[in-house]
Amino acid sequence: PAMPSAALHAPIAAADWLRRRWLHLLGGLARPIVRRRELRVALMFSALICTATIGTLVAPMWLLILGPLVWGVPHLVADLRYLVIRTGYYRRPLLWLVAGAPLLWTALGGDLLWGFVGAALAAACARAPLLPRLLAVGLLVACGAGLVALGRVGDVVFAHAHNFIAVALWWLWRPRLGRLHWIPLALLVAASLFLVSDAALWLVHQTGGLQWFGGRMGPEYQVWRLSPGVAPELGLRLVLLFCFAQSIHYAVWLQLLPDEDRARATPPTFRASYEDLRHDFGRVGLAVAAALALAIAV
């Protein structure tokens, strides 16, 4: 494969050098982490959960603001990569025809209901036995009906739920041969319960994290956005939970799923990862993604 451009070669080489140094410092502990994917993913996921919990307690408002600006486009690129490109679904004209338009409209800001319409049409066209397709369509129709019945609250419920749907997708991505994956899942449940508790609310007040935010995107705005119609104290707890879950959502798409999806159990170098990404999207696709990420940040 072609070498990365000169602008990318230096930081990628530096990242590979730092990782080699880190593995060297770990000594004998590095070998099982590198060779055993189950162990590596469990350790990484657990570390991400702990980091996201601390970040939520210290600077939740900034995480809510900066998370989408920094990771929004990269995580959508990962969505496309693992759900559409690597699966080969983009080669099916029927899917573009029946599901493409409603999904594109939703992506451009249309009503979320059209997303469920597109997903139901995709399920109906799936190359699967009739009964699973009918069950999938029925479930999606029921979810869409619930969304309509809830009104604006339905959008908020989906916003909270979709963070945890990514975790479910990670869990189902490949067969689990051991039990190590239960460790981060247990931590995830414990952290989620903690962040809606009195103790978490007291801690976030003590750290002063609720006073650190940009523009007018403070606690009142986030409560209005993420938990409308809910009592202020409960609303703030739900905001903390969303802040944490959003960070986990990005981590699943950008760290965990890439590791789970590889055929080899050992992780590649950063250079090899970049070459794989360029192979999937091409230079033009990566340039478009980078331009979108920069434009949204600006």
C-alpha positions in Angstrom: 0.0 0.0 0.0 1.0 3.6 -0.6 2.7 5.5 2.2 0.6 8.1 4.1 1.1 11.6 2.9 4.0 13.6 4.4 1.7 15.6 6.6 0.4 12.4 8.2 3.5 10.3 8.3 5.2 12.1 11.2 2.3 12.0 13.7 1.5 8.4 12.8 5.1 7.3 13.2 5.3 9.2 16.5 2.1 7.4 17.7 3.6 4.0 16.8 6.9 4.9 18.6 5.0 5.9 21.7 3.0 2.7 21.7 6.2 0.6 21.4 7.7 2.5 24.3 4.6 1.9 26.4 4.6 -1.8 25.6 8.3 -1.9 26.5 7.7 -0.3 29.8 4.9 -2.8 30.6 7.4 -5.6 30.1 5.9 -9.1 30.6 2.4 -7.7 31.1 2.3 -6.5 27.5 2.4 -10.0 26.0 -1.0 -11.2 27.1 -2.6 -7.8 26.4 -1.3 -7.8 22.8 -2.1 -11.5 22.1 -5.4 -11.8 23.9 -8.1 -9.7 22.3 -10.7 -10.5 25.0 -8.3 -9.3 27.7 -7.3 -6.2 25.8 -10.8 -5.1 25.0 -12.0 -5.7 28.6 -9.1 -3.7 30.0 -9.6 -0.9 27.5 -13.4 -0.7 28.0 -13.0 -0.7 31.8 -10.4 2.1 31.5 -12.7 4.1 29.2 -15.6 3.7 31.6 -13.5 5.0 34.6 -12.2 7.9 32.5 -15.6 8.8 31.3 -17.0 8.7 34.9 -14.3 11.0 36.2 -14.7 13.4 33.2 -18.5 13.5 33.9 -17.9 14.4 37.5 -15.2 17.1 36.8 -16.3 18.8 33.5 -19.6 17.4 32.3 -20.7 20.6 30.4 -17.5 20.7 28.4 -17.7 17.0 27.6 -21.2 17.6 26.2 -20.0 20.5 24.1 -16.6 19.2 22.9 -17.5 15.5 22.4 -19.7 16.0 19.3 -17.3 18.6 17.9 -14.2 16.4 18.2 -15.7 12.9 17.7 -19.0 13.5 15.9 -17.8 13.1 12.3 -15.2 10.4 13.1 -17.8 8.2 14.8 -20.1 8.6 11.8 -17.3 7.6 9.6 -17.0 4.5 11.7 -20.7 3.9 11.4 -20.5 3.9 7.7 -17.3 1.8 7.7 -18.5 -1.1 9.8 -22.2 -1.1 9.0 -22.3 -0.2 5.3 -18.9 -0.5 3.6 -17.3 -3.5 5.2 -20.6 -5.4 5.1 -20.9 -4.7 1.4 -24.4 -3.4 1.8 -23.5 -0.3 -0.3 -23.3 -2.6 -3.3 -27.0 -3.4 -3.1 -29.0 -0.9 -5.3 -32.3 -2.0 -3.7 -31.1 -0.8 -0.3 -30.1 2.6 -1.8 -33.5 2.8 -3.5 -35.8 2.0 -0.7 -33.9 3.0 2.5 -31.4 5.6 1.2 -33.8 8.5 0.9 -35.5 8.4 4.3 -32.1 7.8 6.1 -30.5 10.6 4.2 -33.4 12.9 5.1 -33.0 12.0 8.8 -29.3 12.7 8.6 -29.9 16.1 7.1 -32.2 17.1 10.1 -35.5 15.5 9.1 -37.9 14.0 11.6 -36.4 11.0 13.4 -39.5 9.0 12.4 -38.0 8.7 8.8 -35.0 7.0 10.3 -37.2 4.2 11.6 -39.0 4.1 8.2 -35.6 3.7 6.4 -34.5 1.0 8.9 -37.8 -0.9 8.5 -37.4 -0.8 4.7 -33.9 -2.0 5.0 -35.0 -4.9 7.3 -37.7 -5.8 4.8 -35.1 -6.1 2.0 -32.6 -8.1 4.1 -31.3 -11.4 2.8 -32.7 -13.3 5.7 -35.6 -15.8 6.3 -39.1 -14.2 6.3 -39.8 -14.6 10.0 -36.8 -12.6 11.3 -37.5 -9.9 8.7 -41.1 -9.6 9.9 -40.0 -9.5 13.5 -37.5 -6.8 12.7 -40.0 -4.7 10.7 -42.6 -5.1 13.4 -40.2 -4.0 16.1 -39.1 -0.9 14.1 -42.7 0.0 13.4 -43.6 -0.3 17.1 -40.6 1.9 18.0 -41.6 4.5 15.3 -45.2 4.5 16.7 -43.9 5.0 20.2 -41.7 7.9 19.0 -44.8 9.6 17.4 -46.9 9.0 20.6 -44.2 10.6 22.8 -43.7 13.7 20.6 -40.6 15.7 21.4 -39.9 13.5 24.4 -39.5 10.6 22.0 -36.5 12.3 20.4 -35.0 12.7 23.9 -35.6 9.1 24.8 -34.0 7.9 21.6 -31.0 10.2 22.2 -30.4 8.6 25.6 -31.1 5.1 24.3 -28.9 5.2 21.3 -25.8 5.6 23.4 -26.5 2.3 25.0 -27.6 0.7 21.8 -24.0 1.1 20.6 -22.9 -1.0 23.6 -25.4 -3.7 22.7 -24.0 -3.7 19.2 -20.5 -4.1 20.5 -21.6 -7.1 22.7 -23.3 -8.8 19.7 -20.5 -8.0 17.2 -18.8 -11.4 17.5 -19.2 -14.6 19.5 -17.9 -14.3 23.1 -15.5 -17.1 24.0 -14.8 -16.1 27.6 -16.4 -14.1 30.4 -14.0 -11.1 30.6 -16.6 -8.9 28.7 -18.8 -9.1 31.7 -16.3 -7.0 33.7 -16.8 -3.7 31.7 -20.5 -4.4 31.4 -20.8 -4.6 35.1 -18.7 -1.5 35.5 -21.0 0.3 33.0 -24.1 -0.6 34.9 -22.5 0.5 38.2 -21.2 3.8 36.8 -24.7 4.5 35.2 -26.4 3.9 38.5 -23.8 6.0 40.4 -24.2 9.0 38.1 -28.0 9.3 38.8 -27.4 9.0 42.6 -27.2 11.7 45.3 -23.5 11.0 45.7 -22.7 11.9 42.1 -24.8 15.0 42.2 -23.0 16.1 45.4 -19.6 15.4 43.8 -20.2 17.3 40.6 -21.3 20.3 42.7 -18.1 20.0 44.8 -15.8 19.9 41.7 -17.5 23.0 40.3 -17.9 21.2 37.0 -21.4 22.6 36.5 -19.9 26.1 36.4 -17.5 25.4 33.5 -19.1 25.7 30.1 -18.9 27.6 26.9 -21.4 30.2 25.6 -24.8 29.7 27.0 -24.6 25.9 27.1 -24.8 25.6 30.9 -26.8 23.2 33.1 -30.1 24.9 32.4 -29.7 24.6 28.7 -28.6 21.0 28.9 -31.5 20.1 31.2 -33.9 21.7 28.7 -32.2 19.9 25.8 -31.8 16.4 27.3 -34.5 16.1 30.0 -37.4 18.4 29.2 -40.4 18.4 31.4 -38.5 16.6 34.2 -37.9 18.0 37.7 -34.7 20.0 37.7 -32.7 17.7 40.1 -33.7 14.6 38.2 -33.1 16.4 35.0 -29.6 17.2 36.0 -28.9 13.6 36.9 -30.1 12.5 33.5 -27.8 15.1 31.9 -24.8 13.5 33.8 -25.9 10.1 32.6 -26.1 11.3 29.0 -22.7 12.9 29.2 -21.2 9.7 30.4 -23.0 7.5 28.0 -22.2 9.8 25.0 -18.5 9.3 25.8 -18.9 5.6 25.9 -20.8 5.7 22.6 -17.9 7.4 20.9 -15.5 4.9 22.5 -17.4 2.0 21.2 -17.3 3.2 17.6 -13.8 4.5 17.6 -11.9 2.1 19.8 -13.8 -1.1 20.7 -15.5 -2.1 17.5 -12.4 -1.6 15.3 -10.6 -4.0 17.7 -13.4 -6.5 17.6 -13.8 -6.4 13.8 -10.3 -7.3 12.9 -9.6 -10.8 11.7 -6.3 -11.0 13.7 -6.4 -10.9 17.5 -3.3 -8.8 17.7 -3.6 -5.0 17.1 -2.1 -3.4 14.0 0.3 -0.4 14.0 -1.3 3.0 13.6 0.2 3.1 10.1 -1.5 -0.1 9.2 -4.8 1.2 10.7 -4.5 4.3 8.6 -3.8 2.3 5.4 -6.9 0.1 6.1 -9.0 3.2 6.6 -7.7 4.7 3.3 -8.4 1.4 1.5 -12.0 1.5 2.7 -12.8 5.1 2.0 -10.1 6.3 -0.5 -8.2 9.5 -0.2 -11.2 11.5 -1.5 -13.5 10.0 1.1 -11.1 10.7 4.0 -10.6 14.3 2.7 -14.3 14.9 2.7 -14.6 13.5 6.2 -11.8 15.7 7.5 -13.3 18.8 5.8 -16.7 18.0 7.4 -15.1 17.5 10.8 -13.2 20.9 10.5 -16.3 22.7 9.3 -18.5 21.5 12.1 -15.8 22.4 14.7 -15.5 25.9 13.2 
